[in-house]
Amino acid sequence: MDLDICCIGHITLDKIVTPKSEVYMPGGTTFYFSHGINHLLNSTKANYKPSFKLIASLAETEMKSVDDIRKMGIDVDVIPSKKTVYFENIYGENQNNRKQRVRAKADPFTIEALKDVKAKYIVLGSLLADDFSLDVIKYLSERGTLVVDAQGYLREVRDEKVYPCDWENKLEALKYVDILKVNEYEIEVLTGIKDLHQAALKLHEWGVKEVLLTLGSYGSIVYANETFYDIPAYEPINIVDATGCGDTYVMGYVFKRSQGASIEEAGKFASAVSTIKIEHSGPFHGTEEDAYNRIPEELRIKK
């Protein structure tokens, strides 16, 4: 059976500090993606249930987080690393902003370690600029529809501090990226353009087929097939922790696209799962029905 979705990246050790709490927990795209998609896979009422595999890299000391994922029934391959990525995320009252420090870095991914990867959707959970090289991107682009979050390519670590940077070799790399997730700050860094719609058009000009532009509490914009889709944000019951919301958005979007959903439906679903996730610390743990119930009746896609 062909694999539908493969998510690749480092599982991190995160320290999350908010005005209300201080929490230590696993993190990273792979962590939020795998836990979230497990709940959707177990609750979906769609005719098609996508197959999913996780490829994670971390040190032996943090293997419990992998054991917990495997106990859920998720297929996990582990690429050993000397160290686990250790992030410190500090939020103020405004959850759209955070300060970051990186206490430790893990080994980058290699083509050799990923030579057997093949899936309809390959999601790269880039956390830092050197996680996935240009050669790895080129290789994986031939193995499936390549989904990339730009965040990792736009931050480098010096003396534990995270500094913004531009994406090295971006003009070459973006030729191979099918779906790119960015926020409003990242898209301006990449393109040098303040106007969000013009910036999305520039990314498309550089080769990206679907641009996912998340705007926090202002919703999101998806550009694909020469069309802009304005996706609203849905009001959360309360705001607890925004860590992993971008990863959750990508997870919801790819999950629905793998089931054959339209771009607009997938975007609205992704927005809904992100809303549910922000209401608590840790990954999304609702159901598919919970997500659809967050979308107002008048905004739902009629079947």
C-alpha positions, 0 to 999 in steps of 0.5 A: 500500500502506498503511504499517504503522509510522511512527516520528518523532523526532530522531536524537541525538548521544549520549555514553554513559559507563559504568564500562567505557567512554566511547562517542560514537554516534547515538541517540534513539528513531528511531535505536534503533527503525529499526536494531532493526526492520530486523533483525526485518524481515530475520529474521521468519518470520511470514506478514506483514512490516510496512512501515516508514518513518522520519521523522527530524530532525537537523542536516546535520552528522550526516546520516551516521547517516541515510545508514547507515539508508538503506543498510539499505534503510529508507525515511527522510524528513528534516526539517532542523534547525538543530542536532542533539540532543546527550545526555550519559548517565552510568551507574553500576554500576546501569544502571537509573539515569543522569545526563543533560545536554543539550548542544544542542537541535533544532527541534520538529516541526510539523503542516506538516512532518508533514502527509502522515503516515499509518500503522497505528501512528505512534510518537513518539520524544519526547526533550524536552518541546517536541518534539511539541506538543499540536496535533501530537499531536491531528493525528497521532492522526487519522492512525493508532494513536498510540504515545508514550513519556512520557519526553520530556514529563517532562524539560526542559532548563535550562542543559544540565541535565535536570530532571524536570517534569510533562507540560503539558496531559497531561489533554488530550494523553492523550485522543489517545494510544492506547499510552503507554510509561512507567517506574515513576518516570514513571507516579508523576510523571504520576498522583501515585499510587505503586501501579503498578496504580492508576496504570495505571488512572488513565492508562486513565481519562484516555484511554490504551488500552494502558499499557506500564509498564517496570520495568527488571530487574523486567520490565514490566506492560501494561494493556489491555482491563481486564486486567493482563499481568505480563511477566517480564524475562529474565536477560541474559548480561551488562549492558553499556549500558541506553541505548535499552532503552525504545525497543527495548521499544516497537519490539518491542511495536509490531512484533509488534502490527502482525503481529497478535500478542496483547498478552501475546505482544507484551509478552513479545517486547518484553521479550526484545529489550530483554534482548538489547539491554542486552548491548551498546552500540548498537541491538538487532541480533539476530533474531526467533528470537533474541528468541523463544529468550530466552523460557523454553519455559513462558512462550511463547504457544502458537499 
